[in-house]
Amino acid sequence: MTGVQTCALPICRDDLLARTIASANENLHGPITRRTIVDDTGQLAHAATLSTEYPEWTIEAHSERLGFGGTIARTWRYLAASAVREQFVFHLEDDFTFNRPVDLVAMWRVLNEYPTLAQLALRRQPVNEAEIAAGGVVEMWPDQYIDKYNGYLGSHWLEHRLFFTTNASLYRRSLCGLEWPEIERSEEAFTRRCLEHGYTFGYWDHRDSGEAIHHIGTHRAGSGY
């Protein structure tokens, strides 16, 4: 069974990070073989503090702020070049909690079975005016999501071609070889890159399963999304 690598991206919001890690420890179920916090505060002393608070996590840090896109790009270059055996990454930012348990093994099996599926993300609550007005993220473009079900695996997901998201998700490590764009609107740029390579995206579980994660941050702390 392939392991899972977990990444968090804290911007010196230690109260949110503590809630995120506690919730992840309680709700993520599967063979997580290594845990890494990527600290983009630009404060090495802060990274040392995290190392003490979370001894079971590896802390990756640098002496200057790289921003959202730069931090992911640097982390992905490391993941693409490293000789680790993990084939999948569970990506988790520092301001999310989980509404229910998450079966990483079931998610892994779907990604393993469908090699053109880039990621399986967990749905969050609506946070902007358009999402709130529509009633949810999926409800904004309901016809753009295809209901998928594999009876042998017993798994549901919603497949689409709208966007790659850095919200909590499981994705294949081979994506890191495509490199994260270090430009403004980097999520949109990486989405286009994935589509050019024939990938699609997915939300885990069926259409009526509701929100699996809750965004607890009041604003985006990074730039270059």
N, C-alpha and C positions, 0 to 999 in steps of 0.2 A: 504493500500500500504506500502510495506516495505521500510524503508529508506536506505540511503547509507552513509557509512563512508568514508571519504577522508583522505588519508595519504600522506605526502610529506616527503622526507628524505634529508634534506639539510646538506651539508658538508661545511658550512661557505662560500657559494657562493651566497651572498645575492642579487647580481644583477640578477643572473639567477633565483633565487627563486621568485623575484618580478615579472619578466616577466612570469614565469610559473603560479603563482597565478592569475595574471591579465587575462591571457589567459583562465585559467580554469573558472574564474568567468564569463567570457563573453560567453564561449562555452558549458559548462556543464549544461544540462537542465534536471531537475528532482528533487525529494524530498530529497535533501541532508540534513540529520537531525543533523549531527555533523561534524565538520571539525577539524582535528588534524594534527599538524606538529610535527614530531619526529626529534629532533635536536641531531645529533651525533657528534657535534663539541667537546664535552667534556668540553665546556665552559658555565657554568651556567649564566654568565653575558650576553653571546650572546643570550641565551634562553630568558632572561628577556627583551632584546631589541626586539626580535621577538614578545613577548607578547604585547609590546607597539605598534609595527607596525601593527600587525594583531590581534586586540582585539576580532574579531569574531572567532578566531581559538584557540583551546586548544593547549598549547605547552607542549610536553613531552620531558624531557631531563634527562641526567645523567652526572655524574662528570668525566667520562672517556670515551674515544672512544671505541666503541664496534665493529666498522667496519660494512660492508654491511650485512653479515650473522648474526652477533650478534644482530644488531639493529632490523632486521626483526624478528628474533627469539624471542627477548624480547617483541616486540610489539604484535606478534601473541599470545604469552602466555597470555598477558593481554586481548586480544580480545577473546580468547577461554574461559577464566575464568570469564570474566565480565558478568554481568546480563543485558546487553544492549539488546534492541529489534531488532536492525538492523540485517538483515540476509545477507547483501551484503556489500562488501568493494570496493570502488574505490581507487585503488592504483596509486599514481602519484609521481614520483621522481621529483627532483628539477630543472631539465634541459630539460623540454619539453614544447612546445607550441602546440596549436591546429590549424589545417588548416581549420576546419569547425565546425559547431555545432554538439554536440553529444547528442543523445536522450537516456538518462539513463533508462527511463521507458521501451523503446523498448528492450534494452539490458536485463533489469531485467526480462521481460516477457519470453524471450527465455531461460535464465538460469532457471527460475522457471518451465518452461515446460519440460526441459531436464535435469534431476537431475544428470546425469553422465557427463555433460559438466562442467568442472572445472572453466573455465574462458572465457571471451570474451575480447580479447585484441584489441587495436587500432594499425594499421600498421604505422610504421615510415619509413622515407627515408632510403635507403641503406647507411651504414656508413663504412663498411670494404671492403677490396679489392674484396672478393668473392661476396658479395652482389652487389657491384657496377658493377662488370663484368657481373653478371646475369641479372641485371636490376631491382633488388628489392629483398626484403626478401622472398616473396612468390615465385618469379621467380627462386629462387635457387633450390627449390624442387617442381616444379609445380604439379607433379603427386601425391605428398603426401598430398595435400589439396583437400578435398571433398567439392564440392559446395552444400550448404544446403539452403533450402528455406521453410519457413512455410507460406503458403498462408493465413491462418487465422490470423496470427500475422503480415503478410506483411513484414517479416524480412528475410534478407540474412546473411549467415556467412560461413566461410571456416573452416571446422573441420579437425583436424589433431591429430597425436600422437607424434609430434616431440619434443616439449618442452613447459614447463611452463615458462612464461616470467614475469619479474618484470617491464617491460615497462608499460605504462598506460593501465590499464585494470579494468574490473569489475569482481570480483570473489566472490564466496560464502564464508561467514564467517566460515562455518563449516570446511573449509580447514585448518584453523588455528589450529584445533585440531590434525592435522597430524604432526605439529611442523616443523619449518624450520630448516634444518641441519646447524649446526655451524661448517662447514668444508670448505675447498677450493672447488671450483666448486659446490657451494651449489645449484645453479639453476638446474644443471644436476642431482644432488642427489634428489632434490625435484621432478623433473620430473619423475624419476624412481619410487619414492614413490607414486605419483599420479597414474601412470600406473598400479602399483601393486594393487591399490584400484579400478581399473576399470574406471578411469576418462579419458576423452579426452579433447582437448583444441580447442579454436576457435579464428579466427580473425573476427572482426565485419565487416559486409557489404559484397558485392559481389566481385568477383575476379577483376573486372575492375574498382572498386570504387576509387582506388588510395590510397595515404597516408593520414591518418587522423591526424597524429601528426608529429612534427618536433623536432628532437633532437638538442638542441642548445648548449649542452656542447661539449667541444673540446676533452675531455677524460673522462674515468671513474675515479671518485674521491674515490671510495671505493675499498675494496679488498674482496676476498672470493666469487666472483660471481660463 
